[in-house]
Amino acid sequence: MRTKLLNISIIYILVLMIAIPNMNNVQTALADTSDLKVTGMILHLREGPGLSYPIITTLDEGDQLTSISREGDWIQVKAGDNEGWVASWLTASINDKQTIDKTLISQVDRLNIRTEPDISSAVLGQLSIGNQAKLIEKNGEWAKIDWNGLVGWVSTDYVTINDLPEKKVKAEADEPKVEVSTKKINKDTTFTVLVDALNVRQTPDLNAKKIGTISNGQAFKVLAQEHNWVQIQYNDNKAGWVYSFYGTFSNIEKKTSKSTSSSSELESVTIIYNGTNLRTDATTVADVVARVDAGETYPIVGAKNDFYEIQVDDKTAFVANWVVTTTSSSNKATTAIKKDKSKPRKKGTLNGLTIVVDAGHGGNDHGTTGQRGTEEKEITLKTASLLASKLSAAGANVVMTRESDEYVALRKRVSIAHQYEADAFISIHYDATEDSSVNGFTSYYMNSNQQGLADAINNGLSNKIDLKNRGTQQGNYLVLRENRQQAALIELGYLSNGSEERVITTAKFREQATLGIYQGILNYFNEN
């Protein structure tokens, strides 16, 4: 009996010895089945196919994934020991082989780069006329491209595809790799920063990687302009993109001679305050020749001290640079936006719509401070940035009134909405009161044409967050009262309530709240 047990034990051990290597081989085989990689800087692995599902873990750029199934723009994957869903537009196939000897050139402005070769898929970014991208592959009437690290699909109807000469590759091998738009930019144009700190990004997108920060008063050579972004010569031979609202353009030729520049090349100013003084000279004690209102635009013919010299009918006048915004006449942002609005919008998307997202407070305006020390200006910016990314993914053209800790005057926030003829203006805030027991979220409007949007957002929020719903109310806020566009101001809970502060300052709450606002905006435009 003892011998029989011994024999059984020996056989069992031998079986285990054979099985363990085989198990390792199976694990190795499974590991080798990875067919996707993460292309975004971070990627959330979620429990289901949508932004509303809880996050299981966060993946890093370059992490490999094994795809299991697909549902719309979401892919079910296995990542290590975890299994869940990821956004397809932040992944790429490991087996993609870039065709480095071919380049793709956009023949139109605002050519959409999409997540999939389908006009109904989400928009990742846009190419301007002359922008060049690497061709990865062609699929019928679509081409997969790599543009400054952004991988997606464009229609071949609006591009040309050329061979990249071998000599050109060698000649440029030792030159600075600067992506410059072919839009006509005067070689003497500079961009001067007007805020304390301004983020420099890798591509013209609020979600792009931040490569540095520049400071008030610094001036940089302008390489290109794309909508509300400007590409500057940054850090020796490197180039970067900054938000153009936070600086001014200047041109040496314009300062030295009025006759050397044609009107088509001149930059222009847009007045941002009603009753702005136009003066006879570049000083605040000079005589006032006219008073003009917000929204008026005039060509720049020169600059002196902190004033712009502008053309007003058949004469010139001076206006202070701190009461205007500046744009280049070569920048086709407004025209392009109007063109997009003429295109039919597919229900369930925000294609062609322009939405201004306003992060309340900023800079020396801290907003309210919570019982636990939370500064309102910090979490409004985090919330606004997250909302902007959701709206952009749905196809909207998103403009932020601020993207860093900067002070922006209330009237300037409104003028941005007017300048871009925004389809919606959304102002993000957090509330406070002396009574620490008060809690809940509120949606505000002022003018009658704004109530529908505020109602829709309030309904969207009520479906996504657990706070008390204080309803939609009329609020006499300047950004609503002076705004001609559809506008709503959202108070996302009370920082003066200690228990509510703990909830509303979490990343989970911001995710759900921005999802609710996004859904409300989408529902509003679907119904209107």
LINNORNOR-V768463 format. One record per run of one state. SS is the DSSP state (helix for helix, strand for strand, loop for the rest). FROM is the first residue (numbers start at 0). LEN is the number of residues. Records with the same first field share a line. If there is no record, write none. Layout:
# LINNORNOR-V768463
SS->FROM-LEN + FROM-LEN
This chain:
# LINNORNOR-V768463
loop->0-1 + 31-4 + 38-3 + 46-8 + 60-3 + 71-2 + 79-2 + 93-5 + 106-4 + 114-8 + 127-4 + 139-2 + 147-2 + 163-2 + 171-17 + 193-3 + 201-8 + 215-3 + 226-2 + 234-3 + 256-10 + 271-4 + 279-8 + 292-4 + 304-2 + 312-2 + 328-4 + 341-12 + 359-2 + 362-2 + 365-3 + 369-5 + 393-3 + 400-9 + 419-4 + 431-9 + 445-2 + 462-6 + 474-3 + 481-5 + 494-3 + 504-2 + 527-1
helix->1-30 + 87-3 + 155-3 + 165-6 + 243-3 + 251-5 + 320-3 + 332-9 + 375-18 + 409-10 + 447-15 + 477-4 + 497-7 + 506-21
strand->35-3 + 41-5 + 54-6 + 63-8 + 73-6 + 81-6 + 90-3 + 98-8 + 110-4 + 122-5 + 131-8 + 141-6 + 149-6 + 158-5 + 188-5 + 196-5 + 209-6 + 218-8 + 228-6 + 237-6 + 246-5 + 266-5 + 275-4 + 287-5 + 296-8 + 306-6 + 314-6 + 323-5 + 353-6 + 361-1 + 364-1 + 368-1 + 374-1 + 396-4 + 423-8 + 440-5 + 468-6 + 486-8
